[in-house]
Amino acid sequence: MKLGSLPRGLAVAALAAVTVVPLAASSAAAAPAAPTAYAMFGKAEPLAWGGSSGAVGSLHVPFVWGKTNNASLAKSEAKLVAPDESPKPLAGDAVAGLQCVGFDEKSCKDPFVAQAQVEHAGPDARHTEKAANWPGKDGKFPGNIRAVTDCGGNCGSQLVHSASNAAGSGGALTGYVSVGSSSASHDLTIDDKGRLISLAKSQLDNVSIGPKSEVQFSSLVTTAQATGAGAADSTDGRADVRVNDFRVLGYPVELTRAGLRLANGGPSEQEAYDGAKALLQRLKDEHGIILEIPNFDAQLTKTGAHVSVVAQGLRVTFQQGVGSVNTALAYPMQLGHATAVVAALDAPGRTMNVNENGGGVPTVENTPQAAPAPPKVTENPPTSRTERGTSTTKRQQGDTTKDDATPPKSGGQPSPTTPPAGIELPIPSAEVGPEPPVNDGAPALTNPEEVTLPSLDDVQRKLGLRGAQSVSRAFGAFLGLGLILPLARFVIRRLG
């Protein structure tokens, strides 16, 4: 069944009206309380092909995602990108009539990077939004992006709403795929009964695959929905994949949970499925195109605390290239994808989060909330290393310790008086002089940790007084001889 459509002018006007009107901040008092520990995630992408960078043509498709949790952290993103997710700007006729909300003036212009991302952090009420829409020249290239986070207050205990949507006009990669239009959306919200709902949806319209349009359909819609309320076994979910006007090598087919079947049936139900399998084999053998249908049994993963729903559409692998694109063929092209995750527990003191691993599989983290950091200790921590000079273990050549291997910080100077922990400064040996050491009667200190006053002998030596005393004595003796000798001559003469 083909979908109806509005006249192009009305569709563009409606699109602009919906896109640029901000959401009103919700009332925190009226909103239902969320579970004490929760996390939500949603993602949708109508078409993804990691190996499309070398293909000839132009095609921008939506990619949206968002998440929120009980730590009052939320994100939302919407963008139009190439099928390999490279950020190629829109320019010229394709972005004519551009209007923006939340973008700075430098970003909202031709060429336009169609990417809107917002986030929320903290318990205070806040509404953040970025949006843009454009009809294109003569209304031929309509598109939009919009990302929103919204919380009326007491955020975390009250859900931070995350939502995004994006839509792109038609385009093609010559010889591989042609798309009439595409759209995607995600919405993370809570209903009036306190039930968390994650909804993600992607859609492709008027698609042809292959150099001779070997595979065609009028629309492919993938939908993923996950729900949870915090109570044990309250999580649930559903996935839905619908392909309308589906044709393979010109023959109408239908996608069901049991597999692909001929739309016109056959003498028996089994022969309808066998006939579709024969078409897929011909598609591979004669045209070098492998068409895979989704595994409906692997769409739902459910535990007592969370549910993950992944709605996969069709998967296409090209065994032979078109033109110069040969290195891209190892990557399959994914048409239609939506993911929804809800994790919820009535467990105070826990924080939940949802992330994707390297393979794009959502994973749920459930950890205790971080305790406040202890005050910093300013004194040097105790060291367990043996003091140098008393170590019973001989250090091997080439061994290094942390102190040896770590250089001082840039710009810092080592203290001239305070050694690093566990290291003694060398003590200079006492100077041996002709005079005996001075004992002022003070009791001797036997504890090496105590700090003693310097002796008079040390003070004289450091101030240079001991040398001065020696010079003074020598000068006095010389002066005395100078006075005695003349006096002696005078006495001798008088007695003479």
C-alpha positions as CSV (number, residue, x, y, z in Angstrom):
1,M,0.0,0.0,0.0
2,K,1.5,3.3,-1.0
3,L,1.5,6.2,1.4
4,G,-0.4,9.4,0.6
5,S,1.4,12.7,0.3
6,L,0.6,16.5,0.7
7,P,1.3,19.0,-2.1
8,R,4.9,20.0,-2.0
9,G,4.3,23.6,-0.9
10,L,2.0,22.6,2.0
11,A,4.5,19.9,3.1
12,V,7.4,22.4,3.2
13,A,5.3,25.0,5.1
14,A,4.2,22.4,7.6
15,L,7.8,21.2,8.0
16,A,9.0,24.7,8.7
17,A,6.2,25.4,11.3
18,V,6.9,22.2,13.2
19,T,10.7,22.6,13.1
20,V,11.2,26.1,14.4
21,V,8.6,26.3,17.3
22,P,10.4,25.5,20.6
23,L,9.0,23.1,23.1
24,A,7.5,24.7,26.2
25,A,9.3,23.7,29.4
26,S,7.2,21.2,31.4
27,S,6.1,21.6,35.0
28,A,8.2,19.6,37.4
29,A,5.4,19.5,39.9
30,A,3.0,18.0,37.4
31,A,5.4,15.5,35.9
32,P,5.4,11.9,37.2
33,A,8.4,10.8,39.1
34,A,10.8,8.5,37.3
35,P,12.3,5.4,38.8
36,T,15.1,6.0,41.2
37,A,17.7,4.5,38.8
38,Y,17.1,4.6,35.0
39,A,18.7,5.2,31.6
40,M,17.3,5.5,28.2
41,F,18.7,5.5,24.6
42,G,17.3,5.8,21.1
43,K,18.9,5.9,17.7
44,A,17.7,5.8,14.1
45,E,19.4,5.8,10.7
46,P,17.6,5.0,7.4
47,L,20.7,4.2,5.4
48,A,24.2,3.5,6.4
49,W,27.1,2.3,4.2
50,G,30.6,2.5,5.5
51,G,32.1,1.8,2.1
52,S,30.4,4.5,0.1
53,S,33.1,7.2,0.2
54,G,34.3,6.4,-3.3
55,A,30.9,6.1,-5.0
56,V,29.9,8.7,-7.6
57,G,26.9,10.9,-6.7
58,S,25.4,12.8,-3.8
59,L,23.2,11.5,-1.1
60,H,22.5,13.0,2.4
61,V,20.6,10.8,4.9
62,P,19.5,11.4,8.5
63,F,21.2,10.2,11.6
64,V,19.6,10.8,15.0
65,W,20.3,9.6,18.5
66,G,19.8,10.6,22.2
67,K,20.1,9.4,25.7
68,T,19.1,10.4,29.3
69,N,19.6,9.0,32.8
70,N,18.9,9.6,36.5
71,A,22.1,11.6,37.0
72,S,20.4,14.4,35.0
73,L,22.6,13.9,32.0
74,A,21.0,14.0,28.6
75,K,22.0,14.5,25.0
76,S,20.3,14.8,21.7
77,E,21.7,15.0,18.1
78,A,20.2,15.2,14.6
79,K,22.2,15.5,11.4
80,L,22.2,14.9,7.7
81,V,25.4,13.2,6.5
82,A,26.7,11.0,3.7
83,P,25.9,7.3,4.1
84,D,29.4,6.7,5.6
85,E,28.5,9.4,8.2
86,S,31.1,11.8,6.9
87,P,30.0,15.4,7.5
88,K,29.6,16.7,4.0
89,P,28.0,20.3,3.9
90,L,25.0,21.2,2.0
91,A,25.5,24.0,-0.5
92,G,23.9,26.0,-3.2
93,D,20.3,25.1,-4.4
94,A,20.2,22.2,-1.9
95,V,20.2,24.6,1.1
96,A,18.3,27.6,-0.3
97,G,15.9,29.3,2.1
98,L,17.8,28.2,5.2
99,Q,16.3,29.2,8.6
100,C,17.9,28.3,12.0
101,V,17.0,28.3,15.7
102,G,19.8,28.0,18.3
103,F,22.7,28.3,15.8
104,D,25.1,31.2,15.8
105,E,25.2,33.4,12.7
106,K,28.4,32.0,11.4
107,S,27.0,28.5,11.3
108,C,23.7,29.2,9.7
109,K,24.8,30.0,6.2
110,D,25.7,28.4,2.8
111,P,27.6,26.0,2.9
112,F,25.7,24.5,5.9
113,V,26.9,21.6,8.0
114,A,23.5,20.1,8.9
115,Q,24.3,19.0,12.5
116,A,22.4,19.9,15.6
117,Q,23.5,18.7,19.0
118,V,22.4,19.8,22.5
119,E,22.9,18.4,26.0
120,H,21.7,18.9,29.6
121,A,23.5,18.5,32.9
122,G,22.4,19.3,36.4
123,P,19.2,19.4,38.4
124,D,18.0,22.9,37.3
125,A,15.2,23.5,34.8
126,R,16.4,24.1,31.3
127,H,15.3,23.9,27.7
128,T,17.9,23.6,24.9
129,E,17.2,23.4,21.3
130,K,18.9,23.6,17.9
131,A,16.9,23.4,14.7
132,A,17.2,24.3,11.0
133,N,15.0,23.8,7.9
134,W,15.2,24.7,4.3
135,P,13.0,24.2,1.2
136,G,15.8,24.2,-1.3
137,K,15.5,26.0,-4.6
138,D,11.9,26.1,-5.9
139,G,11.0,23.8,-3.0
140,K,12.8,20.8,-4.6
141,F,15.2,19.9,-1.8
142,P,13.3,20.2,1.5
143,G,15.2,19.1,4.6
144,N,15.3,19.7,8.4
145,I,17.2,18.8,11.6
146,R,16.1,19.4,15.2
147,A,17.5,18.3,18.6
148,V,15.9,19.1,21.9
149,T,16.5,18.4,25.6
150,D,13.9,19.7,28.2
151,C,13.4,19.5,31.9
152,G,11.0,21.5,34.1
153,G,13.2,21.2,37.3
154,N,14.4,18.7,39.9
155,C,16.1,17.0,36.9
156,G,17.2,13.5,37.3
157,S,14.4,12.6,39.7
158,Q,12.2,14.1,36.9
159,L,13.1,12.9,33.5
160,V,15.1,15.1,31.1
161,H,13.3,14.7,27.9
162,S,15.5,14.0,24.8
163,A,14.1,14.1,21.3
164,S,15.4,14.7,17.7
165,N,14.3,14.4,14.1
166,A,15.8,14.9,10.7
167,A,14.6,14.6,7.1
168,G,16.5,14.7,3.8
169,S,15.5,15.0,0.1
170,G,16.4,12.6,-2.6
171,G,19.8,11.6,-3.9
172,A,21.7,8.7,-5.4
173,L,25.0,6.9,-5.6
174,T,25.2,6.0,-9.2
175,G,24.8,2.3,-9.9
176,Y,24.2,1.4,-6.3
177,V,21.2,3.1,-4.7
178,S,18.7,5.8,-5.4
179,V,16.5,7.4,-2.6
180,G,13.5,9.6,-3.1
181,S,13.5,10.9,0.5
182,S,14.4,9.8,4.1
183,S,13.6,10.6,7.7
184,A,14.5,9.6,11.2
185,S,13.4,10.4,14.8
186,H,13.9,9.5,18.4
187,D,11.9,10.4,21.5
188,L,12.8,9.6,25.2
189,T,9.8,10.4,27.4
190,I,7.7,9.3,30.4
191,D,3.9,8.8,30.4
192,D,1.4,9.9,33.0
193,K,1.8,6.5,34.8
194,G,5.6,7.0,35.3
195,R,6.4,4.5,32.6
196,L,9.6,5.3,30.6
197,I,9.2,5.1,26.8
198,S,12.0,5.1,24.2
199,L,10.8,5.3,20.6
200,A,13.0,5.4,17.5
201,K,11.9,5.3,13.8
202,S,13.6,5.5,10.4
203,Q,12.0,5.7,6.9
204,L,13.2,5.4,3.3
205,D,10.9,6.3,0.4
206,N,11.1,5.4,-3.3
207,V,14.3,3.3,-3.3
208,S,16.0,1.5,-6.1
209,I,19.0,-0.8,-5.6
210,G,21.5,-2.0,-8.2
211,P,22.6,-0.7,-11.6
212,K,19.4,-2.0,-13.2
213,S,17.1,-1.4,-10.2
214,E,17.1,-5.1,-9.4
215,V,15.5,-4.3,-6.0
216,Q,12.8,-1.7,-5.5
217,F,10.3,-0.6,-2.8
218,S,8.1,2.4,-2.2
219,S,8.8,2.6,1.5
220,L,10.8,0.9,4.3
221,V,9.9,1.8,7.9
222,T,11.7,0.4,10.9
223,T,10.4,1.1,14.4
224,A,11.8,0.2,17.8
225,Q,10.0,0.9,21.1
226,A,11.1,0.0,24.7
227,T,9.3,0.6,28.0
228,G,10.0,0.2,31.7
229,A,8.7,1.4,35.0
230,G,11.3,0.3,37.6
231,A,9.5,-2.6,39.1
232,A,10.9,-6.1,38.5
233,D,10.1,-7.5,35.1
234,S,8.3,-4.3,34.1
235,T,10.4,-3.8,30.9
236,D,9.0,-4.6,27.5
237,G,9.6,-3.8,23.9
238,R,8.6,-4.4,20.3
239,A,10.2,-4.1,16.8
240,D,8.5,-3.6,13.5
241,V,9.9,-3.7,9.9
242,R,7.6,-2.9,7.1
243,V,8.4,-2.9,3.3
244,N,5.8,-1.7,0.9
245,D,5.6,-2.4,-2.8
246,F,8.7,-4.7,-2.5
247,R,10.0,-6.1,-5.8
248,V,13.0,-8.3,-6.6
249,L,14.0,-8.7,-10.2
250,G,10.6,-7.3,-11.1
251,Y,8.6,-9.9,-9.1
252,P,6.5,-8.6,-6.1
253,V,7.5,-10.1,-2.8
254,E,6.4,-9.7,0.8
255,L,8.5,-9.6,4.0
256,T,7.0,-11.6,6.9
257,R,8.4,-12.9,10.2
258,A,8.8,-16.3,8.5
259,G,10.9,-14.8,5.7
260,L,10.4,-13.5,2.2
261,R,7.6,-14.9,0.1
262,L,6.1,-14.3,-3.4
263,A,3.3,-11.8,-3.1
264,N,1.2,-13.6,-5.6
265,G,1.5,-16.8,-3.7
266,G,1.8,-20.2,-5.3
267,P,0.1,-23.6,-5.3
268,S,1.1,-23.8,-1.6
269,E,2.4,-21.5,1.1
270,Q,5.7,-23.3,1.1
271,E,6.1,-22.9,-2.6
272,A,5.6,-19.1,-2.1
273,Y,8.6,-19.0,0.3
274,D,10.6,-21.3,-2.0
275,G,10.0,-19.1,-5.0
276,A,11.3,-16.0,-3.1
277,K,14.4,-18.0,-2.1
278,A,15.0,-18.8,-5.8
279,L,14.8,-15.1,-6.6
280,L,17.4,-14.2,-4.0
281,Q,19.7,-16.9,-5.4
282,R,19.3,-15.5,-9.0
283,L,20.0,-12.0,-7.7
284,K,23.3,-13.2,-6.2
285,D,24.4,-15.5,-9.1
286,E,23.4,-13.4,-12.0
287,H,23.7,-9.8,-10.7
288,G,26.3,-10.1,-7.9
289,I,23.9,-8.6,-5.3
290,I,23.3,-10.3,-1.9
291,L,20.0,-9.3,-0.3
292,E,19.6,-10.3,3.4
293,I,16.3,-10.0,5.4
294,P,16.2,-9.3,9.1
295,N,16.2,-11.9,11.9
296,F,13.1,-11.1,13.7
297,D,14.0,-13.5,16.6
298,A,17.1,-11.4,17.4
299,Q,15.3,-8.0,17.7
300,L,14.5,-8.1,21.4
301,T,16.8,-8.6,24.4
302,K,15.1,-8.5,27.7
303,T,16.2,-8.8,31.4
304,G,14.6,-7.9,34.7
305,A,16.3,-4.5,34.7
306,H,16.4,-3.4,31.0
307,V,15.1,-4.1,27.5
308,S,16.9,-3.5,24.2
309,V,15.1,-3.4,20.9
310,V,17.0,-3.4,17.6
311,A,14.9,-3.2,14.4
312,Q,17.1,-4.0,11.4
313,G,15.8,-3.6,7.9
314,L,17.4,-4.9,4.7
315,R,21.1,-5.6,4.2
316,V,22.7,-5.4,0.7
317,T,26.2,-6.5,-0.3
318,F,27.5,-5.8,-3.8
319,Q,29.9,-8.5,-5.1
320,Q,31.0,-6.4,-8.0
321,G,31.8,-2.7,-8.3
322,V,30.4,-0.1,-10.5
323,G,33.0,2.1,-12.2
324,S,36.1,2.6,-10.1
325,V,34.5,1.6,-6.7
326,N,36.0,-1.7,-5.9
327,T,37.4,-1.4,-2.4
328,A,34.1,-0.4,-0.9
329,L,32.4,-3.8,-1.6
330,A,33.5,-5.5,1.6
331,Y,31.0,-3.3,3.6
332,P,27.3,-4.2,3.4
333,M,24.8,-1.4,3.0
334,Q,22.2,-1.2,5.8
335,L,18.8,0.0,4.8
336,G,16.6,0.8,7.8
337,H,17.7,0.7,11.4
338,A,16.2,1.8,14.8
339,T,17.3,1.1,18.4
340,A,15.5,1.7,21.6
341,V,16.7,0.9,25.1
342,V,15.2,1.4,28.6
343,A,16.9,0.4,31.8
344,A,15.0,1.1,35.1
345,L,15.3,0.0,38.7
346,D,13.8,1.1,42.0
347,A,17.3,1.1,43.6
348,P,18.4,4.3,45.4
349,G,22.0,5.1,45.2
350,R,22.6,3.7,41.7
351,T,23.4,5.4,38.4
352,M,22.6,3.8,35.1
353,N,23.9,4.6,31.6
354,V,23.6,3.3,28.1
355,N,26.5,3.3,25.6
356,E,27.2,1.6,22.3
357,N,30.3,-0.7,21.9
358,G,32.5,-0.7,18.9
359,G,30.1,-2.8,17.0
360,G,27.1,-0.5,17.6
361,V,25.5,-2.8,20.2
362,P,23.9,-0.9,23.1
363,T,25.3,-1.9,26.6
364,V,23.8,-0.9,30.0
365,E,26.0,0.2,32.9
366,N,24.7,0.0,36.4
367,T,27.0,1.4,39.0
368,P,26.9,3.0,42.5
369,Q,26.7,6.7,42.6
370,A,30.1,8.3,43.2
371,A,30.8,9.3,46.8
372,P,32.1,12.8,47.5
373,A,35.8,13.1,47.1
374,P,37.8,13.1,50.4
375,P,39.7,16.3,51.4
376,K,43.2,16.5,50.0
377,V,46.1,15.6,52.4
378,T,48.8,18.2,52.2
379,E,51.5,16.3,54.2
380,N,53.8,13.9,52.6
381,P,52.4,10.3,52.5
382,P,54.4,7.7,54.5
383,T,56.9,5.7,52.5
384,S,57.6,2.0,52.9
385,R,61.0,2.1,51.3
386,T,64.1,1.5,53.4
387,E,66.4,4.5,54.1
388,R,69.4,4.6,51.8
389,G,72.5,3.5,53.6
390,T,70.6,0.9,55.7
391,S,69.0,-1.1,52.8
392,T,69.6,-4.8,53.0
393,T,68.9,-5.3,49.3
394,K,71.5,-4.4,46.8
395,R,70.1,-2.4,43.9
396,Q,70.6,-4.1,40.6
397,Q,72.2,-2.2,37.7
398,G,69.5,-0.8,35.4
399,D,66.8,-0.8,38.0
400,T,64.7,2.3,38.2
401,T,62.2,3.6,40.7
402,K,59.4,6.1,40.2
403,D,61.5,8.8,41.7
404,D,64.4,8.0,39.4
405,A,62.2,7.8,36.2
406,T,60.0,10.8,36.7
407,P,61.6,14.2,35.9
408,P,60.6,17.3,37.9
409,K,57.6,19.2,36.6
410,S,58.3,21.9,34.0
411,G,59.1,25.2,35.7
412,G,59.5,23.7,39.1
413,Q,62.8,23.8,41.1
414,P,63.7,21.2,43.7
415,S,63.7,22.4,47.3
416,P,67.2,23.1,48.6
417,T,66.4,22.0,52.1
418,T,63.7,19.4,51.9
419,P,64.7,16.0,50.4
420,P,62.1,13.7,48.7
421,A,60.4,11.3,50.9
422,G,62.6,8.3,51.8
423,I,65.9,10.0,50.6
424,E,68.5,11.5,52.9
425,L,70.6,14.5,51.9
426,P,74.4,13.9,52.4
427,I,75.7,15.4,55.7
428,P,79.1,17.2,55.3
429,S,81.9,15.9,57.6
430,A,82.9,18.1,60.5
431,E,86.1,20.2,60.0
432,V,89.0,19.2,62.2
433,G,90.6,22.3,63.9
434,P,93.3,22.9,66.5
435,E,90.8,23.9,69.1
436,P,88.7,21.4,71.0
437,P,84.9,21.5,70.4
438,V,83.0,23.8,72.7
439,N,80.5,22.2,75.1
440,D,78.1,24.8,76.5
441,G,76.7,22.3,78.9
442,A,73.5,21.6,76.9
443,P,72.3,18.0,77.2
444,A,73.1,15.9,74.1
445,L,70.2,15.0,71.9
446,T,70.0,11.3,71.1
447,N,66.9,11.3,68.8
448,P,68.0,11.8,65.2
449,E,64.5,13.2,64.3
450,E,65.0,16.2,66.7
451,V,66.5,19.4,65.3
452,T,69.4,20.8,67.4
453,L,70.8,24.4,67.5
454,P,74.2,24.7,65.7
455,S,77.2,24.7,68.0
456,L,79.3,27.9,68.6
457,D,82.2,26.2,66.7
458,D,79.9,25.7,63.6
459,V,78.7,29.3,63.8
460,Q,82.2,30.6,63.9
461,R,83.2,28.4,61.0
462,K,80.2,29.3,58.9
463,L,80.6,33.1,59.6
464,G,84.4,33.0,59.0
465,L,85.2,33.9,62.6
466,R,87.6,31.1,63.3
467,G,89.9,32.4,60.5
468,A,89.5,36.0,61.8
469,Q,90.6,34.9,65.3
470,S,93.8,33.4,63.9
471,V,94.6,36.5,61.9
472,S,93.9,38.7,65.0
473,R,96.3,36.7,67.2
474,A,99.1,36.9,64.6
475,F,98.6,40.7,64.2
476,G,98.6,41.1,68.0
477,A,101.9,39.2,68.3
478,F,103.5,41.3,65.6
479,L,102.3,44.5,67.2
480,G,103.6,43.4,70.6
481,L,107.1,42.7,69.2
482,G,107.2,46.1,67.5
483,L,106.6,47.9,70.9
484,I,108.9,45.7,73.1
485,L,112.1,45.9,70.9
486,P,112.4,49.7,71.1
487,L,111.6,49.7,74.8
488,A,114.4,47.1,75.3
489,R,116.9,49.2,73.5
490,F,116.1,52.3,75.6
491,V,116.5,50.3,78.9
492,I,119.9,48.9,77.8
493,R,121.2,52.3,76.9
494,R,120.3,53.9,80.2
495,L,121.8,51.0,82.2
496,G,124.8,51.0,79.9
